[in-house]
Amino acid sequence: MAKSEDLAPIIIGCKKGDPQCFSKLIDVYASRCYGFFYRLTGNRTTSDDLLSELFVRLVEKIGSFKGGSFDSWLFKTASNIFADYLRDRQRQDKKIQAQKSILQPEQTENRHQENEPLDKLQVQLGRLDGDTRQLIMLRFYSQLSFKEIARMRSEPIGTTLSKLHRGLKKLRDLMEQQPYE
């Protein structure tokens, strides 16, 4: 995690449009943001696409960063991109299911991507609801504090802690009970 005093000159340079500063910022955050998206989607290609979208949006919206925790601001943007992706995917899935029911009513969907290795944690994370999965990713893969997450989600810190605790308990139960597929 980069210290905010180390990031300050880089962010100022980004706000001025300095491409080298954007490059440095991307170097600092690329792996954490990719890990965040990968654990949410379980798909490398989708994670790459979402990461690209995040950095495009970073270039477009860096001027709206007014100080405070840059990590919180960046991962709030990443969360919004993921929410947009989910909405688009749900719309597409509904259209595809409607077409499938017309053309092949007996065919079932294969949710696992062809060349993606199975990962027990990824499988079990996929069984959690999107909000819980995203909360776990913000805390453990994005390394945001509970306070930053609560502020980002506009909810009391106790609510955030409670949701995270329940989500981790549910994930633990899934990891212990569900056979590895």
N, C-alpha and C positions, 0 to 999 in steps of 0.2 A: 504494500500500500504506500503510495507516495504521500509525503507530508505536504500540507497545504501551503506552507511557506516556500517549498520547492516548486510547487505548481504555479504559484502566483505569477511569476514572470512569463511562464509558458502561456498561461491563460490570457494575460494581457497581450502577448504577441499574437495569439489566435484571434482575439477581438480586433486586432489591427489587420488581420488577413495574412499574417506571415505563414507561408506553407511549411517552413521548417519547424515552427512551433506546433502546427497541427500534426506533423509527422512525429514529433516527440510525444505529444499527448496520446496519439494512437499507439505508439510503442509502449507507453506506460499502462494503457488500459485494454489493449486488444485481447490478451489471454484471459483476463478476468471476465470481460464481457462475453467472449466466445464461450467460456465455461458456463456462464449464466444461461445463455441461450441454448447451449447443447443440453444441459440438464433439464431445461423446460421442454425442449422439442424432441430430443433423442435422435436427431438427424443432423448429420454434418453439413449437408448442402443447405438445409433450411437455416442452420445456425450461421453459416457463412453469409447467406443472404440478409439475415436480420442484423448481423454485425455490420455489413456494408451499409444497410439502411441507417443504423445508428450513427455511423461516422459521417454519412451525408447530412443527417439531421444535425449532428454536432456542428458541422461547418455552417449550416444555415441558421442555427439557433444560438450559437455561442454568445451572441450579444445579449440574450435574455438572462444569462447567468449574472446574478447581482451580488454574488458573494455567498458566504456560508460554506457548507460542505459541498465540494465539487462532486465527490462520490455520490452523495444523495441526489444531486441534480442529474448526474449522468445516468444513474440506475433508475431514476424516476422516468427519464426519457426512454431507457431500454424497456422498462415495464410497459410504458404506453405503446411502444412499437410491438411488443409481444401481444398486448391486448388487441391491437389492430389486426395482427396476424391471425389471432384466434377467431375474431369476428369474420374476417375474410374466409378463413378455412371452413367455418361453420356454414356460411352461405354456399360455398362451393360443394361441401359435403351434402347439403340438402338437395342441390341441383343434381349431383351425381346419383344420389339415392333415388330420386324421382325417376331419372332415366333408367337406372338399373331395374327398378321395379316394373317398368314398362317392358324393357327388353329381356331381362333375365330374372324373374322373380325369385328363383331358388338359389342364386349365387350369393355367397357370403363374402364379406370384405376381409382381406388379409391386411391387417394393420401394420405388420412388421415390414420394414423396408428391406429390399432384396439383399444388399451387400452390407448391411449394418450388423455388427456382432451384437449378440444379446448381452445385456448387462443387467444383473439382478436388481441393482439399485434403480436403474433407469426404468425397468419394467414396473417396479413397485411405485416409483414416483408417478408413472403414468396412470396409476390407479387412483391417485389422489385427485381431488377437485383442483381446478386451475388456480384458484386463489391460494389454497394451502401450498401447492407446489411452488408457486411464485414467492410466497412468503419465506419458505425454506431456502429457496435459491438466493433471495436477497440477503438473508442472514449468513448463510454458510459459504456460498460461492461468490457473492459480491462483497462479503465481509463488511456489511453495513452494521452499525450499532442498532440496538433496539430503539433507541431514541430517534435515530435518523429514519428508521423504517416507519415508526409511528408518525413522525412529522410528515414524511412523504405520503403516507396513506391517510393523513388527516384523521387520525383516531388516537384515543388515549393510549399511553404506553402499556397500561394494564391489559387493554384489549389486545394489543399486538402480542404481548407476552403470552396471554391465554390462548390465542389462536395458534401461535407457534408451538406451544406446549402440546396442545391437542393434536396438531398436525404431526409433530414428531412421534407422539405416542401411536398414532394411527400408522405411520410409516414403519415404526418398530414392529408393531403387530403384524403388518403385512410381510415384513422381511422374515419374521419368525414363522408365520403360518403358511404362507403361499409357497407352493413348490416352484422351483426355478424352471422357467419355461424355455 
